[in-house]
């Protein structure tokens, strides 16, 4: 979200019509946390790499997981840029698989020297409650800390699942920054259905 807006340090600030805003919480860890066991029943989960030639599959997973939370940053990015990201050896992207289906997304970004970013982490409703989140986070931490990094970080926002911040804290992350992001409403630009994310009404 790149549009700037002056935010008062207290009180209420109106947004222009057509804009959305999110409160972003950034979290980090500077050492590998204690290893947590994979939950029982997750033995059938697996990861499958997604490469530059899998843009359509990547976007299908991204949209399927994120539409209800208004994920849109990848939807507005030119396909050529997305293909370059997927092809970058410093970016790891995986589909979470269960019973022959794509049911999750894990994207790790190591393009900044000495650090890693948990860029995208999402699960389909069909595997929530079976320990898939812990299993996938365990894989994320393994991939991250096998690299020569000093910092692993992630950000979540009020457009995401409300339990995300607590899940990240239980995984070993500590919150270090809160900010406000403002952007054009992607539903008005045709990137998401107009009737999606009904709990954040469109104001045109």
C-alpha positions as CSV (number, residue, x, y, z in Angstrom):
1,X,0.0,0.0,0.0
2,X,1.9,3.0,-1.2
3,X,-0.5,6.0,-1.0
4,X,0.4,8.4,1.8
5,X,-2.0,9.9,4.3
6,X,-1.4,12.2,7.2
7,X,-2.6,10.3,10.3
8,X,-3.3,12.2,13.5
9,X,-1.6,10.7,16.6
10,X,-5.0,10.5,18.3
11,X,-8.6,10.8,17.3
12,X,-10.2,9.8,14.0
13,X,-8.9,10.5,10.5
14,X,-11.3,10.2,7.6
15,X,-10.3,8.3,4.4
16,X,-11.2,9.6,1.0
17,X,-13.9,7.4,-0.8
18,X,-12.4,4.5,-2.6
19,X,-9.6,4.0,-0.1
20,X,-9.0,1.2,2.5
21,X,-6.8,1.3,5.5
22,X,-5.3,-1.4,7.7
23,X,-3.4,-1.4,11.0
24,X,-0.2,-3.4,10.4
25,X,1.7,-5.2,13.1
26,X,5.3,-6.3,12.3
27,X,6.9,-9.1,14.3
28,X,10.4,-10.5,14.4
29,X,12.7,-13.1,15.9
30,X,16.5,-12.8,16.1
31,X,17.2,-16.5,17.0
32,X,15.6,-19.8,16.2
33,X,13.0,-20.6,18.8
34,X,12.6,-24.0,20.5
35,X,11.4,-26.6,18.1
36,X,7.8,-27.6,18.5
37,X,6.6,-31.1,17.5
38,X,4.5,-31.5,14.5
39,X,0.9,-32.1,15.6
40,X,-0.5,-35.7,15.3
41,X,-2.5,-36.2,12.1
42,X,-0.3,-34.0,9.9
43,X,1.7,-36.8,8.4
44,X,-0.2,-36.5,5.1
45,X,0.7,-32.8,4.6
46,X,3.4,-32.0,2.1
47,X,5.0,-29.1,0.3
48,X,5.4,-28.7,-3.4
49,X,7.6,-25.9,-4.9
50,X,6.0,-23.3,-7.1
51,X,8.3,-21.9,-9.8
52,X,8.2,-19.1,-12.4
53,X,6.1,-21.2,-14.8
54,X,3.4,-21.8,-12.2
55,X,2.1,-18.2,-12.0
56,X,-1.5,-19.2,-12.7
57,X,-1.3,-21.8,-10.0
58,X,0.3,-19.4,-7.6
59,X,-2.4,-16.8,-8.2
60,X,-5.2,-19.4,-7.9
61,X,-3.9,-20.4,-4.5
62,X,-3.3,-16.8,-3.4
63,X,-6.8,-15.8,-4.5
64,X,-8.5,-18.8,-3.0
65,X,-6.8,-18.3,0.4
66,X,-6.7,-14.5,0.5
67,X,-9.9,-13.2,-1.1
68,X,-11.9,-13.4,2.1
69,X,-9.2,-11.3,3.8
70,X,-8.6,-8.8,0.9
71,X,-5.2,-10.0,-0.1
72,X,-4.5,-8.1,-3.2
73,X,-0.8,-7.1,-3.5
74,X,0.0,-10.0,-5.8
75,X,-3.2,-9.4,-7.8
76,X,-2.2,-5.9,-8.8
77,X,1.4,-6.8,-9.7
78,X,2.3,-7.2,-13.4
79,X,2.7,-10.9,-14.3
80,X,6.3,-10.3,-15.5
81,X,7.2,-9.0,-12.0
82,X,5.5,-11.9,-10.3
83,X,7.3,-14.4,-12.6
84,X,10.6,-12.7,-11.7
85,X,9.9,-13.1,-8.0
86,X,9.0,-16.8,-8.4
87,X,12.2,-17.4,-10.3
88,X,14.5,-15.6,-7.8
89,X,16.6,-18.2,-6.0
90,X,16.4,-16.0,-2.8
91,X,12.6,-16.5,-2.8
92,X,11.1,-19.9,-1.7
93,X,7.4,-20.5,-2.6
94,X,5.5,-23.7,-1.8
95,X,2.0,-25.0,-2.1
96,X,0.8,-26.9,0.9
97,X,-0.8,-30.2,-0.3
98,X,-3.3,-32.4,1.3
99,X,-5.3,-35.2,-0.3
100,X,-4.3,-34.2,-3.8
101,X,-5.3,-30.5,-3.3
102,X,-3.5,-27.2,-2.9
103,X,-4.6,-26.1,0.6
104,X,-2.0,-23.5,1.6
105,X,0.8,-21.1,0.6
106,X,4.2,-20.5,2.1
107,X,6.4,-17.8,0.7
108,X,9.8,-16.9,2.2
109,X,11.9,-14.0,1.0
110,X,15.6,-13.9,1.6
111,X,16.5,-11.1,-0.9
112,X,17.7,-8.8,1.9
113,X,21.1,-9.9,3.2
114,X,21.1,-11.3,6.7
115,X,17.3,-11.6,7.1
116,X,14.3,-13.5,6.0
117,X,10.7,-12.5,5.6
118,X,7.7,-14.7,6.0
119,X,6.0,-13.0,3.0
120,X,2.8,-15.1,2.8
121,X,1.4,-17.8,5.0
122,X,-2.1,-19.0,4.5
123,X,-4.3,-22.0,4.9
124,X,-7.6,-23.3,3.4
125,X,-10.5,-23.7,5.7
126,X,-10.4,-27.5,5.0
127,X,-7.2,-27.9,7.0
128,X,-7.7,-25.4,9.8
129,X,-8.0,-27.1,13.1
130,X,-6.0,-30.2,12.2
131,X,-2.6,-28.7,13.1
132,X,-1.7,-27.6,9.6
133,X,-0.8,-24.1,10.8
134,X,1.8,-25.5,13.2
135,X,3.1,-28.0,10.7
136,X,3.6,-25.3,8.1
137,X,5.2,-22.9,10.5
138,X,7.6,-25.6,11.5
139,X,8.7,-25.9,7.9
140,X,9.0,-22.1,7.6
141,X,11.3,-21.9,10.6
142,X,13.4,-24.8,9.3
143,X,13.8,-23.1,5.9
144,X,14.6,-19.8,7.5
145,X,17.1,-20.7,10.1
146,X,19.1,-23.1,7.9
147,X,20.2,-19.9,6.1
148,X,22.8,-17.4,7.5
149,X,20.3,-14.9,8.8
150,X,20.2,-12.8,12.0
151,X,16.5,-11.9,11.7
152,X,13.3,-13.5,10.6
153,X,10.2,-11.3,10.4
154,X,6.6,-11.1,9.3
155,X,3.8,-8.6,9.2
156,X,0.1,-9.0,9.6
157,X,-2.8,-6.6,9.6
158,X,-6.4,-6.0,10.5
159,X,-7.4,-7.3,7.1
160,X,-5.9,-10.7,8.0
161,X,-7.3,-13.5,10.2
162,X,-7.8,-12.0,13.7
163,X,-5.8,-14.9,15.3
164,X,-2.7,-14.3,13.2
165,X,-0.8,-12.1,15.6
166,X,-1.3,-14.5,18.5
167,X,-0.3,-17.4,16.4
168,X,2.9,-15.6,15.3
169,X,3.7,-14.8,19.0
170,X,3.2,-18.4,20.0
171,X,5.6,-19.3,17.2
172,X,8.4,-17.2,18.7
173,X,7.9,-13.8,17.0
174,X,7.8,-10.6,19.0
175,X,5.9,-7.5,17.9
176,X,8.2,-4.5,17.2
177,X,6.2,-2.0,15.1
178,X,2.7,-0.9,14.4
179,X,1.8,1.2,11.3
180,X,-1.1,2.2,9.1
181,X,-1.3,1.4,5.4
182,X,-3.7,3.1,3.0
183,X,-4.4,1.9,-0.5
184,X,-7.0,2.0,-3.3
185,X,-9.8,-0.5,-2.6
186,X,-9.0,-3.4,-4.9
187,X,-12.7,-4.2,-5.4
188,X,-13.2,-0.9,-7.1
189,X,-10.3,-1.7,-9.5
190,X,-11.7,-5.1,-10.4
191,X,-9.0,-7.1,-8.7
192,X,-11.4,-8.6,-6.3
193,X,-15.2,-9.2,-6.5
194,X,-17.2,-6.2,-5.5
195,X,-19.1,-8.2,-3.0
196,X,-16.1,-9.8,-1.3
197,X,-14.9,-9.1,2.2
198,X,-18.4,-7.9,3.3
199,X,-17.2,-7.0,6.8
200,X,-15.2,-4.1,5.2
201,X,-18.0,-2.4,3.1
202,X,-17.1,-0.7,-0.1
203,X,-17.2,3.1,0.0
204,X,-17.0,4.4,-3.5
